[in-house]
């Protein structure tokens, strides 16, 4: 199968996940770039940030039109994560590639397990808790910078559990956090984007953007629990494969 077709298919899956779940697509982007399209782990994390930034901004626009973005809480989360994202992004370039692969796989396993657990469904609007929001936001920023993921797969449960957001608001707000963290981390890798294979990244990103719109519509029709569980099983399989590959 040609690299173009693989990029289009992988991009569509990533976009669907981001649009429907407010995160998770970026966790598939890195392994897709490494194992399907032949990127090195370092190049994959940089390319992932480009794809995730463009796709998240598109999905954010769609959710903003629906009124599901809590701008104040999202801005607080994002602001707390900007500096950690920049610092971690600079450190990632100095880590051995097997370490990056193993670290990414561990985070993916944790994300899959978290998504398989029942989530809180509190639908009330409560006051933003600045200290907790800032702490979680800083952690998500560091994760974004280090591993090239937006952190949405952790931002959504954090917004639900820490700030008691309903699911739709958590999904929409997480996209604001993902966009800000990804942009900050990408800024630290400006020099490394020169070597990115745009012939692969461009169609991947285009398919992801289109998939994000479809994911937004899918979320309105299919149970959120079913979507999370199906994605978590797929993510767990990918993470186990990456762990084995990094260790062996």
KEMITI-136356 format. One record per residue (C-alpha): residue number from 1; chain; x, y, z. Coordinates in Angstrom, 1 decimal. Layout:
# KEMITI-136356
<pt><resi>NUM</resi><chain>A</chain><px>X</px><py>Y</py><pz>Z</pz></pt>
...
***
This chain:
# KEMITI-136356
<pt><resi>1</resi><chain>A</chain><px>0.0</px><py>0.0</py><pz>0.0</pz></pt>
<pt><resi>2</resi><chain>A</chain><px>1.4</px><py>3.4</py><pz>-1.0</pz></pt>
<pt><resi>3</resi><chain>A</chain><px>2.5</px><py>6.0</py><pz>1.6</pz></pt>
<pt><resi>4</resi><chain>A</chain><px>-0.2</px><py>8.4</py><pz>0.3</pz></pt>
<pt><resi>5</resi><chain>A</chain><px>-3.1</px><py>5.9</py><pz>1.0</pz></pt>
<pt><resi>6</resi><chain>A</chain><px>-1.7</px><py>5.0</py><pz>4.4</pz></pt>
<pt><resi>7</resi><chain>A</chain><px>-1.4</px><py>8.6</py><pz>5.3</pz></pt>
<pt><resi>8</resi><chain>A</chain><px>-5.0</px><py>9.3</py><pz>4.2</pz></pt>
<pt><resi>9</resi><chain>A</chain><px>-6.4</px><py>6.3</py><pz>6.1</pz></pt>
<pt><resi>10</resi><chain>A</chain><px>-4.4</px><py>7.1</py><pz>9.3</pz></pt>
<pt><resi>11</resi><chain>A</chain><px>-5.3</px><py>10.7</py><pz>9.1</pz></pt>
<pt><resi>12</resi><chain>A</chain><px>-9.0</px><py>10.0</py><pz>8.9</pz></pt>
<pt><resi>13</resi><chain>A</chain><px>-8.8</px><py>7.8</py><pz>12.0</pz></pt>
<pt><resi>14</resi><chain>A</chain><px>-6.9</px><py>10.4</py><pz>13.9</pz></pt>
<pt><resi>15</resi><chain>A</chain><px>-9.4</px><py>13.1</py><pz>13.0</pz></pt>
<pt><resi>16</resi><chain>A</chain><px>-12.4</px><py>10.9</py><pz>13.9</pz></pt>
<pt><resi>17</resi><chain>A</chain><px>-10.9</px><py>10.4</py><pz>17.4</pz></pt>
<pt><resi>18</resi><chain>A</chain><px>-10.2</px><py>14.0</py><pz>18.0</pz></pt>
<pt><resi>19</resi><chain>A</chain><px>-13.5</px><py>15.2</py><pz>16.7</pz></pt>
<pt><resi>20</resi><chain>A</chain><px>-15.6</px><py>12.6</py><pz>18.6</pz></pt>
<pt><resi>21</resi><chain>A</chain><px>-13.6</px><py>12.3</py><pz>21.8</pz></pt>
<pt><resi>22</resi><chain>A</chain><px>-11.7</px><py>15.6</py><pz>22.1</pz></pt>
<pt><resi>23</resi><chain>A</chain><px>-8.4</px><py>13.7</py><pz>22.3</pz></pt>
<pt><resi>24</resi><chain>A</chain><px>-6.8</px><py>10.4</py><pz>21.7</pz></pt>
<pt><resi>25</resi><chain>A</chain><px>-6.1</px><py>10.9</py><pz>18.0</pz></pt>
<pt><resi>26</resi><chain>A</chain><px>-2.6</px><py>12.2</py><pz>18.7</pz></pt>
<pt><resi>27</resi><chain>A</chain><px>-1.8</px><py>9.0</py><pz>20.6</pz></pt>
<pt><resi>28</resi><chain>A</chain><px>-2.4</px><py>7.1</py><pz>17.3</pz></pt>
<pt><resi>29</resi><chain>A</chain><px>-0.5</px><py>9.7</py><pz>15.2</pz></pt>
<pt><resi>30</resi><chain>A</chain><px>2.9</px><py>8.9</py><pz>16.5</pz></pt>
<pt><resi>31</resi><chain>A</chain><px>2.8</px><py>5.1</py><pz>16.1</pz></pt>
<pt><resi>32</resi><chain>A</chain><px>1.1</px><py>5.5</py><pz>12.7</pz></pt>
<pt><resi>33</resi><chain>A</chain><px>4.0</px><py>7.7</py><pz>11.5</pz></pt>
<pt><resi>34</resi><chain>A</chain><px>6.6</px><py>5.3</py><pz>12.9</pz></pt>
<pt><resi>35</resi><chain>A</chain><px>5.2</px><py>1.9</py><pz>12.0</pz></pt>
<pt><resi>36</resi><chain>A</chain><px>3.2</px><py>2.7</py><pz>8.8</pz></pt>
<pt><resi>37</resi><chain>A</chain><px>5.1</px><py>5.6</py><pz>7.3</pz></pt>
<pt><resi>38</resi><chain>A</chain><px>8.7</px><py>4.9</py><pz>8.4</pz></pt>
<pt><resi>39</resi><chain>A</chain><px>9.4</px><py>8.0</py><pz>10.5</pz></pt>
<pt><resi>40</resi><chain>A</chain><px>11.9</px><py>7.9</py><pz>13.3</pz></pt>
<pt><resi>41</resi><chain>A</chain><px>10.5</px><py>8.5</py><pz>16.8</pz></pt>
<pt><resi>42</resi><chain>A</chain><px>12.0</px><py>12.0</py><pz>17.0</pz></pt>
<pt><resi>43</resi><chain>A</chain><px>10.6</px><py>13.0</py><pz>13.5</pz></pt>
<pt><resi>44</resi><chain>A</chain><px>7.3</px><py>11.4</py><pz>14.3</pz></pt>
<pt><resi>45</resi><chain>A</chain><px>6.8</px><py>13.5</py><pz>17.5</pz></pt>
<pt><resi>46</resi><chain>A</chain><px>7.5</px><py>16.7</py><pz>15.5</pz></pt>
<pt><resi>47</resi><chain>A</chain><px>5.3</px><py>15.7</py><pz>12.6</pz></pt>
<pt><resi>48</resi><chain>A</chain><px>2.6</px><py>14.7</py><pz>15.1</pz></pt>
<pt><resi>49</resi><chain>A</chain><px>2.5</px><py>18.2</py><pz>16.6</pz></pt>
<pt><resi>50</resi><chain>A</chain><px>2.0</px><py>19.7</py><pz>13.2</pz></pt>
<pt><resi>51</resi><chain>A</chain><px>-0.9</px><py>17.3</py><pz>12.5</pz></pt>
<pt><resi>52</resi><chain>A</chain><px>-2.5</px><py>17.6</py><pz>15.9</pz></pt>
<pt><resi>53</resi><chain>A</chain><px>-2.3</px><py>21.5</py><pz>15.9</pz></pt>
<pt><resi>54</resi><chain>A</chain><px>-4.1</px><py>21.8</py><pz>12.6</pz></pt>
<pt><resi>55</resi><chain>A</chain><px>-6.7</px><py>19.2</py><pz>13.4</pz></pt>
<pt><resi>56</resi><chain>A</chain><px>-7.4</px><py>20.4</py><pz>16.9</pz></pt>
<pt><resi>57</resi><chain>A</chain><px>-7.9</px><py>24.0</py><pz>15.8</pz></pt>
<pt><resi>58</resi><chain>A</chain><px>-10.4</px><py>22.7</py><pz>13.2</pz></pt>
<pt><resi>59</resi><chain>A</chain><px>-12.2</px><py>20.6</py><pz>15.8</pz></pt>
<pt><resi>60</resi><chain>A</chain><px>-12.1</px><py>23.5</py><pz>18.3</pz></pt>
<pt><resi>61</resi><chain>A</chain><px>-13.9</px><py>25.7</py><pz>15.8</pz></pt>
<pt><resi>62</resi><chain>A</chain><px>-16.6</px><py>23.1</py><pz>15.3</pz></pt>
<pt><resi>63</resi><chain>A</chain><px>-17.2</px><py>22.8</py><pz>19.0</pz></pt>
<pt><resi>64</resi><chain>A</chain><px>-17.1</px><py>26.5</py><pz>19.6</pz></pt>
<pt><resi>65</resi><chain>A</chain><px>-19.9</px><py>26.9</py><pz>17.2</pz></pt>
<pt><resi>66</resi><chain>A</chain><px>-21.9</px><py>24.4</py><pz>19.2</pz></pt>
<pt><resi>67</resi><chain>A</chain><px>-21.1</px><py>26.3</py><pz>22.5</pz></pt>
<pt><resi>68</resi><chain>A</chain><px>-19.4</px><py>23.4</py><pz>24.2</pz></pt>
<pt><resi>69</resi><chain>A</chain><px>-16.1</px><py>25.2</py><pz>24.9</pz></pt>
<pt><resi>70</resi><chain>A</chain><px>-15.5</px><py>26.7</py><pz>28.4</pz></pt>
<pt><resi>71</resi><chain>A</chain><px>-13.0</px><py>29.4</py><pz>27.4</pz></pt>
<pt><resi>72</resi><chain>A</chain><px>-12.0</px><py>30.5</py><pz>30.9</pz></pt>
<pt><resi>73</resi><chain>A</chain><px>-11.2</px><py>27.1</py><pz>32.3</pz></pt>
<pt><resi>74</resi><chain>A</chain><px>-9.5</px><py>26.1</py><pz>29.0</pz></pt>
<pt><resi>75</resi><chain>A</chain><px>-7.4</px><py>29.2</py><pz>29.0</pz></pt>
<pt><resi>76</resi><chain>A</chain><px>-6.3</px><py>28.4</py><pz>32.6</pz></pt>
<pt><resi>77</resi><chain>A</chain><px>-5.4</px><py>24.9</py><pz>31.7</pz></pt>
<pt><resi>78</resi><chain>A</chain><px>-3.5</px><py>26.0</py><pz>28.6</pz></pt>
<pt><resi>79</resi><chain>A</chain><px>-1.6</px><py>28.8</py><pz>30.3</pz></pt>
<pt><resi>80</resi><chain>A</chain><px>-0.3</px><py>26.5</py><pz>33.0</pz></pt>
<pt><resi>81</resi><chain>A</chain><px>1.0</px><py>24.1</py><pz>30.4</pz></pt>
<pt><resi>82</resi><chain>A</chain><px>2.8</px><py>26.5</py><pz>28.0</pz></pt>
<pt><resi>83</resi><chain>A</chain><px>6.1</px><py>26.7</py><pz>29.9</pz></pt>
<pt><resi>84</resi><chain>A</chain><px>6.3</px><py>22.9</py><pz>30.6</pz></pt>
<pt><resi>85</resi><chain>A</chain><px>5.5</px><py>22.2</py><pz>27.0</pz></pt>
<pt><resi>86</resi><chain>A</chain><px>8.4</px><py>24.4</py><pz>25.8</pz></pt>
<pt><resi>87</resi><chain>A</chain><px>10.9</px><py>22.9</py><pz>28.3</pz></pt>
<pt><resi>88</resi><chain>A</chain><px>9.9</px><py>19.3</py><pz>27.6</pz></pt>
<pt><resi>89</resi><chain>A</chain><px>9.9</px><py>19.9</py><pz>23.9</pz></pt>
<pt><resi>90</resi><chain>A</chain><px>13.5</px><py>21.1</py><pz>24.1</pz></pt>
<pt><resi>91</resi><chain>A</chain><px>14.4</px><py>18.1</py><pz>26.2</pz></pt>
<pt><resi>92</resi><chain>A</chain><px>12.8</px><py>15.6</py><pz>23.9</pz></pt>
<pt><resi>93</resi><chain>A</chain><px>15.4</px><py>16.3</py><pz>21.2</pz></pt>
<pt><resi>94</resi><chain>A</chain><px>18.1</px><py>15.0</py><pz>23.5</pz></pt>
<pt><resi>95</resi><chain>A</chain><px>16.6</px><py>11.7</py><pz>24.6</pz></pt>
<pt><resi>96</resi><chain>A</chain><px>17.4</px><py>8.4</py><pz>22.9</pz></pt>
<pt><resi>97</resi><chain>A</chain><px>14.7</px><py>7.2</py><pz>20.5</pz></pt>
<pt><resi>98</resi><chain>A</chain><px>14.0</px><py>3.9</py><pz>22.3</pz></pt>
<pt><resi>99</resi><chain>A</chain><px>13.4</px><py>5.9</py><pz>25.5</pz></pt>
<pt><resi>100</resi><chain>A</chain><px>10.9</px><py>8.1</py><pz>23.6</pz></pt>
<pt><resi>101</resi><chain>A</chain><px>9.1</px><py>5.0</py><pz>22.2</pz></pt>
<pt><resi>102</resi><chain>A</chain><px>8.9</px><py>3.3</py><pz>25.5</pz></pt>
<pt><resi>103</resi><chain>A</chain><px>7.7</px><py>6.4</py><pz>27.3</pz></pt>
<pt><resi>104</resi><chain>A</chain><px>5.0</px><py>7.0</py><pz>24.7</pz></pt>
<pt><resi>105</resi><chain>A</chain><px>3.8</px><py>3.4</py><pz>24.9</pz></pt>
<pt><resi>106</resi><chain>A</chain><px>3.5</px><py>3.5</py><pz>28.7</pz></pt>
<pt><resi>107</resi><chain>A</chain><px>1.5</px><py>6.7</py><pz>28.5</pz></pt>
<pt><resi>108</resi><chain>A</chain><px>-0.7</px><py>5.1</py><pz>25.8</pz></pt>
<pt><resi>109</resi><chain>A</chain><px>-1.4</px><py>2.1</py><pz>28.1</pz></pt>
<pt><resi>110</resi><chain>A</chain><px>-2.3</px><py>4.4</py><pz>31.0</pz></pt>
<pt><resi>111</resi><chain>A</chain><px>-4.6</px><py>6.4</py><pz>28.7</pz></pt>
<pt><resi>112</resi><chain>A</chain><px>-6.3</px><py>3.2</py><pz>27.4</pz></pt>
<pt><resi>113</resi><chain>A</chain><px>-6.9</px><py>1.9</py><pz>30.9</pz></pt>
<pt><resi>114</resi><chain>A</chain><px>-8.3</px><py>5.2</py><pz>32.0</pz></pt>
<pt><resi>115</resi><chain>A</chain><px>-10.7</px><py>5.3</py><pz>29.0</pz></pt>
<pt><resi>116</resi><chain>A</chain><px>-12.0</px><py>1.8</py><pz>29.8</pz></pt>
<pt><resi>117</resi><chain>A</chain><px>-12.9</px><py>2.9</py><pz>33.3</pz></pt>
<pt><resi>118</resi><chain>A</chain><px>-16.4</px><py>4.4</py><pz>33.9</pz></pt>
<pt><resi>119</resi><chain>A</chain><px>-16.2</px><py>8.2</py><pz>33.9</pz></pt>
<pt><resi>120</resi><chain>A</chain><px>-18.1</px><py>10.7</py><pz>36.0</pz></pt>
<pt><resi>121</resi><chain>A</chain><px>-21.1</px><py>12.2</py><pz>34.4</pz></pt>
<pt><resi>122</resi><chain>A</chain><px>-21.7</px><py>15.2</py><pz>36.6</pz></pt>
<pt><resi>123</resi><chain>A</chain><px>-23.6</px><py>17.8</py><pz>34.5</pz></pt>
<pt><resi>124</resi><chain>A</chain><px>-23.5</px><py>20.8</py><pz>36.8</pz></pt>
<pt><resi>125</resi><chain>A</chain><px>-21.5</px><py>23.9</py><pz>36.2</pz></pt>
<pt><resi>126</resi><chain>A</chain><px>-19.2</px><py>24.4</py><pz>39.1</pz></pt>
<pt><resi>127</resi><chain>A</chain><px>-16.6</px><py>27.0</py><pz>39.8</pz></pt>
<pt><resi>128</resi><chain>A</chain><px>-13.1</px><py>26.6</py><pz>38.3</pz></pt>
<pt><resi>129</resi><chain>A</chain><px>-10.6</px><py>25.3</py><pz>40.8</pz></pt>
<pt><resi>130</resi><chain>A</chain><px>-7.5</px><py>27.3</py><pz>39.9</pz></pt>
<pt><resi>131</resi><chain>A</chain><px>-4.8</px><py>25.3</py><pz>41.8</pz></pt>
<pt><resi>132</resi><chain>A</chain><px>-6.0</px><py>21.9</py><pz>40.6</pz></pt>
<pt><resi>133</resi><chain>A</chain><px>-6.6</px><py>23.2</py><pz>37.1</pz></pt>
<pt><resi>134</resi><chain>A</chain><px>-3.1</px><py>24.7</py><pz>36.9</pz></pt>
<pt><resi>135</resi><chain>A</chain><px>-1.5</px><py>21.5</py><pz>38.2</pz></pt>
<pt><resi>136</resi><chain>A</chain><px>-3.2</px><py>19.3</py><pz>35.7</pz></pt>
<pt><resi>137</resi><chain>A</chain><px>-2.6</px><py>21.8</py><pz>32.9</pz></pt>
<pt><resi>138</resi><chain>A</chain><px>1.2</px><py>21.9</py><pz>33.6</pz></pt>
<pt><resi>139</resi><chain>A</chain><px>1.4</px><py>18.1</py><pz>33.5</pz></pt>
<pt><resi>140</resi><chain>A</chain><px>-0.5</px><py>18.0</py><pz>30.2</pz></pt>
<pt><resi>141</resi><chain>A</chain><px>1.8</px><py>20.6</py><pz>28.8</pz></pt>
<pt><resi>142</resi><chain>A</chain><px>4.9</px><py>18.6</py><pz>29.7</pz></pt>
<pt><resi>143</resi><chain>A</chain><px>3.4</px><py>15.5</py><pz>28.1</pz></pt>
<pt><resi>144</resi><chain>A</chain><px>2.7</px><py>17.4</py><pz>24.9</pz></pt>
<pt><resi>145</resi><chain>A</chain><px>6.2</px><py>18.8</py><pz>24.6</pz></pt>
<pt><resi>146</resi><chain>A</chain><px>8.0</px><py>15.5</py><pz>25.4</pz></pt>
<pt><resi>147</resi><chain>A</chain><px>5.9</px><py>13.0</py><pz>23.4</pz></pt>
<pt><resi>148</resi><chain>A</chain><px>4.3</px><py>15.1</py><pz>20.7</pz></pt>
<pt><resi>149</resi><chain>A</chain><px>0.8</px><py>14.4</py><pz>21.8</pz></pt>
<pt><resi>150</resi><chain>A</chain><px>-1.9</px><py>17.0</py><pz>22.6</pz></pt>
<pt><resi>151</resi><chain>A</chain><px>-2.8</px><py>15.4</py><pz>25.9</pz></pt>
<pt><resi>152</resi><chain>A</chain><px>-6.5</px><py>15.4</py><pz>25.1</pz></pt>
<pt><resi>153</resi><chain>A</chain><px>-6.9</px><py>11.8</py><pz>26.2</pz></pt>
<pt><resi>154</resi><chain>A</chain><px>-5.9</px><py>13.0</py><pz>29.7</pz></pt>
<pt><resi>155</resi><chain>A</chain><px>-7.4</px><py>16.5</py><pz>29.5</pz></pt>
<pt><resi>156</resi><chain>A</chain><px>-11.0</px><py>15.1</py><pz>29.0</pz></pt>
<pt><resi>157</resi><chain>A</chain><px>-11.0</px><py>12.9</py><pz>32.1</pz></pt>
<pt><resi>158</resi><chain>A</chain><px>-9.2</px><py>15.6</py><pz>34.1</pz></pt>
<pt><resi>159</resi><chain>A</chain><px>-11.8</px><py>18.2</py><pz>33.2</pz></pt>
<pt><resi>160</resi><chain>A</chain><px>-14.6</px><py>15.8</py><pz>34.1</pz></pt>
<pt><resi>161</resi><chain>A</chain><px>-13.0</px><py>14.6</py><pz>37.4</pz></pt>
<pt><resi>162</resi><chain>A</chain><px>-11.3</px><py>17.8</py><pz>38.6</pz></pt>
<pt><resi>163</resi><chain>A</chain><px>-13.6</px><py>20.5</py><pz>37.4</pz></pt>
<pt><resi>164</resi><chain>A</chain><px>-16.8</px><py>18.3</py><pz>37.2</pz></pt>
<pt><resi>165</resi><chain>A</chain><px>-17.5</px><py>19.3</py><pz>33.5</pz></pt>
<pt><resi>166</resi><chain>A</chain><px>-20.1</px><py>17.4</py><pz>31.6</pz></pt>
<pt><resi>167</resi><chain>A</chain><px>-18.7</px><py>15.2</py><pz>28.8</pz></pt>
<pt><resi>168</resi><chain>A</chain><px>-19.6</px><py>17.6</py><pz>25.9</pz></pt>
<pt><resi>169</resi><chain>A</chain><px>-18.0</px><py>20.6</py><pz>27.6</pz></pt>
<pt><resi>170</resi><chain>A</chain><px>-14.9</px><py>18.5</py><pz>28.5</pz></pt>
<pt><resi>171</resi><chain>A</chain><px>-14.4</px><py>17.4</py><pz>24.9</pz></pt>
<pt><resi>172</resi><chain>A</chain><px>-14.8</px><py>20.9</py><pz>23.5</pz></pt>
<pt><resi>173</resi><chain>A</chain><px>-12.6</px><py>22.6</py><pz>26.2</pz></pt>
<pt><resi>174</resi><chain>A</chain><px>-9.9</px><py>20.0</py><pz>25.8</pz></pt>
<pt><resi>175</resi><chain>A</chain><px>-9.4</px><py>21.0</py><pz>22.2</pz></pt>
<pt><resi>176</resi><chain>A</chain><px>-8.5</px><py>24.5</py><pz>23.3</pz></pt>
<pt><resi>177</resi><chain>A</chain><px>-5.9</px><py>23.0</py><pz>25.7</pz></pt>
<pt><resi>178</resi><chain>A</chain><px>-4.5</px><py>20.7</py><pz>23.0</pz></pt>
<pt><resi>179</resi><chain>A</chain><px>-4.2</px><py>23.5</py><pz>20.4</pz></pt>
<pt><resi>180</resi><chain>A</chain><px>-2.3</px><py>25.8</py><pz>22.8</pz></pt>
<pt><resi>181</resi><chain>A</chain><px>0.0</px><py>23.1</py><pz>24.1</pz></pt>
<pt><resi>182</resi><chain>A</chain><px>0.8</px><py>21.8</py><pz>20.6</pz></pt>
<pt><resi>183</resi><chain>A</chain><px>1.5</px><py>25.3</py><pz>19.3</pz></pt>
<pt><resi>184</resi><chain>A</chain><px>3.9</px><py>26.0</py><pz>22.2</pz></pt>
<pt><resi>185</resi><chain>A</chain><px>5.7</px><py>22.8</py><pz>21.8</pz></pt>
<pt><resi>186</resi><chain>A</chain><px>5.9</px><py>23.1</py><pz>18.1</pz></pt>
<pt><resi>187</resi><chain>A</chain><px>7.5</px><py>26.5</py><pz>18.5</pz></pt>
<pt><resi>188</resi><chain>A</chain><px>10.5</px><py>24.9</py><pz>20.2</pz></pt>
<pt><resi>189</resi><chain>A</chain><px>11.0</px><py>22.6</py><pz>17.3</pz></pt>
<pt><resi>190</resi><chain>A</chain><px>11.0</px><py>25.1</py><pz>14.6</pz></pt>
<pt><resi>191</resi><chain>A</chain><px>14.4</px><py>24.1</py><pz>13.3</pz></pt>
<pt><resi>192</resi><chain>A</chain><px>13.5</px><py>20.4</py><pz>13.1</pz></pt>
<pt><resi>193</resi><chain>A</chain><px>10.4</px><py>21.0</py><pz>11.0</pz></pt>
<pt><resi>194</resi><chain>A</chain><px>12.6</px><py>21.6</py><pz>8.0</pz></pt>
<pt><resi>195</resi><chain>A</chain><px>13.2</px><py>17.9</py><pz>7.6</pz></pt>
<pt><resi>196</resi><chain>A</chain><px>9.6</px><py>16.9</py><pz>7.8</pz></pt>
<pt><resi>197</resi><chain>A</chain><px>8.3</px><py>14.9</py><pz>4.8</pz></pt>
<pt><resi>198</resi><chain>A</chain><px>5.4</px><py>17.2</py><pz>3.7</pz></pt>
<pt><resi>199</resi><chain>A</chain><px>4.4</px><py>14.9</py><pz>0.9</pz></pt>
<pt><resi>200</resi><chain>A</chain><px>3.2</px><py>12.6</py><pz>3.7</pz></pt>
<pt><resi>201</resi><chain>A</chain><px>2.2</px><py>15.1</py><pz>6.4</pz></pt>
<pt><resi>202</resi><chain>A</chain><px>0.0</px><py>17.3</py><pz>4.1</pz></pt>
<pt><resi>203</resi><chain>A</chain><px>-2.4</px><py>14.5</py><pz>3.1</pz></pt>
<pt><resi>204</resi><chain>A</chain><px>-2.3</px><py>13.1</py><pz>6.6</pz></pt>
<pt><resi>205</resi><chain>A</chain><px>-3.3</px><py>16.5</py><pz>8.0</pz></pt>
<pt><resi>206</resi><chain>A</chain><px>-6.0</px><py>17.1</py><pz>5.4</pz></pt>
<pt><resi>207</resi><chain>A</chain><px>-7.6</px><py>13.7</py><pz>6.1</pz></pt>
<pt><resi>208</resi><chain>A</chain><px>-7.5</px><py>14.3</py><pz>9.8</pz></pt>
<pt><resi>209</resi><chain>A</chain><px>-9.2</px><py>17.7</py><pz>9.4</pz></pt>
<pt><resi>210</resi><chain>A</chain><px>-12.0</px><py>16.2</py><pz>7.4</pz></pt>
<pt><resi>211</resi><chain>A</chain><px>-12.2</px><py>13.3</py><pz>9.9</pz></pt>
<pt><resi>212</resi><chain>A</chain><px>-12.6</px><py>15.8</py><pz>12.8</pz></pt>
<pt><resi>213</resi><chain>A</chain><px>-15.8</px><py>17.2</py><pz>11.3</pz></pt>
<pt><resi>214</resi><chain>A</chain><px>-17.1</px><py>13.6</py><pz>10.8</pz></pt>
<pt><resi>215</resi><chain>A</chain><px>-16.1</px><py>12.8</py><pz>14.4</pz></pt>
<pt><resi>216</resi><chain>A</chain><px>-18.0</px><py>15.8</py><pz>15.7</pz></pt>
<pt><resi>217</resi><chain>A</chain><px>-21.2</px><py>14.5</py><pz>14.0</pz></pt>
<pt><resi>218</resi><chain>A</chain><px>-20.5</px><py>10.9</py><pz>15.1</pz></pt>
<pt><resi>219</resi><chain>A</chain><px>-20.3</px><py>12.0</py><pz>18.7</pz></pt>
<pt><resi>220</resi><chain>A</chain><px>-23.8</px><py>13.3</py><pz>18.5</pz></pt>
<pt><resi>221</resi><chain>A</chain><px>-25.2</px><py>9.9</py><pz>17.2</pz></pt>
<pt><resi>222</resi><chain>A</chain><px>-23.2</px><py>7.2</py><pz>19.0</pz></pt>
<pt><resi>223</resi><chain>A</chain><px>-22.9</px><py>6.6</py><pz>22.8</pz></pt>
<pt><resi>224</resi><chain>A</chain><px>-19.8</px><py>8.3</py><pz>24.2</pz></pt>
<pt><resi>225</resi><chain>A</chain><px>-19.1</px><py>5.2</py><pz>26.3</pz></pt>
<pt><resi>226</resi><chain>A</chain><px>-19.1</px><py>3.0</py><pz>23.3</pz></pt>
<pt><resi>227</resi><chain>A</chain><px>-16.7</px><py>5.3</py><pz>21.4</pz></pt>
<pt><resi>228</resi><chain>A</chain><px>-14.3</px><py>5.5</py><pz>24.3</pz></pt>
<pt><resi>229</resi><chain>A</chain><px>-14.2</px><py>1.7</py><pz>24.8</pz></pt>
<pt><resi>230</resi><chain>A</chain><px>-13.7</px><py>0.9</py><pz>21.2</pz></pt>
<pt><resi>231</resi><chain>A</chain><px>-10.9</px><py>3.5</py><pz>20.9</pz></pt>
<pt><resi>232</resi><chain>A</chain><px>-9.3</px><py>2.3</py><pz>24.2</pz></pt>
<pt><resi>233</resi><chain>A</chain><px>-9.1</px><py>-1.3</py><pz>23.0</pz></pt>
<pt><resi>234</resi><chain>A</chain><px>-7.4</px><py>-0.2</py><pz>19.8</pz></pt>
<pt><resi>235</resi><chain>A</chain><px>-5.1</px><py>2.1</py><pz>21.7</pz></pt>
<pt><resi>236</resi><chain>A</chain><px>-4.1</px><py>-0.7</py><pz>24.1</pz></pt>
<pt><resi>237</resi><chain>A</chain><px>-3.2</px><py>-3.0</py><pz>21.3</pz></pt>
<pt><resi>238</resi><chain>A</chain><px>-1.0</px><py>-0.3</py><pz>19.7</pz></pt>
<pt><resi>239</resi><chain>A</chain><px>0.7</px><py>0.5</py><pz>23.0</pz></pt>
<pt><resi>240</resi><chain>A</chain><px>1.5</px><py>-3.2</py><pz>23.8</pz></pt>
<pt><resi>241</resi><chain>A</chain><px>3.1</px><py>-3.6</py><pz>20.4</pz></pt>
<pt><resi>242</resi><chain>A</chain><px>5.2</px><py>-0.4</py><pz>20.9</pz></pt>
<pt><resi>243</resi><chain>A</chain><px>6.4</px><py>-1.6</py><pz>24.3</pz></pt>
<pt><resi>244</resi><chain>A</chain><px>7.4</px><py>-5.0</py><pz>22.9</pz></pt>
<pt><resi>245</resi><chain>A</chain><px>9.2</px><py>-3.3</py><pz>20.0</pz></pt>
<pt><resi>246</resi><chain>A</chain><px>11.1</px><py>-0.9</py><pz>22.4</pz></pt>
<pt><resi>247</resi><chain>A</chain><px>12.2</px><py>-3.7</py><pz>24.7</pz></pt>
<pt><resi>248</resi><chain>A</chain><px>13.1</px><py>-6.5</py><pz>22.3</pz></pt>
***
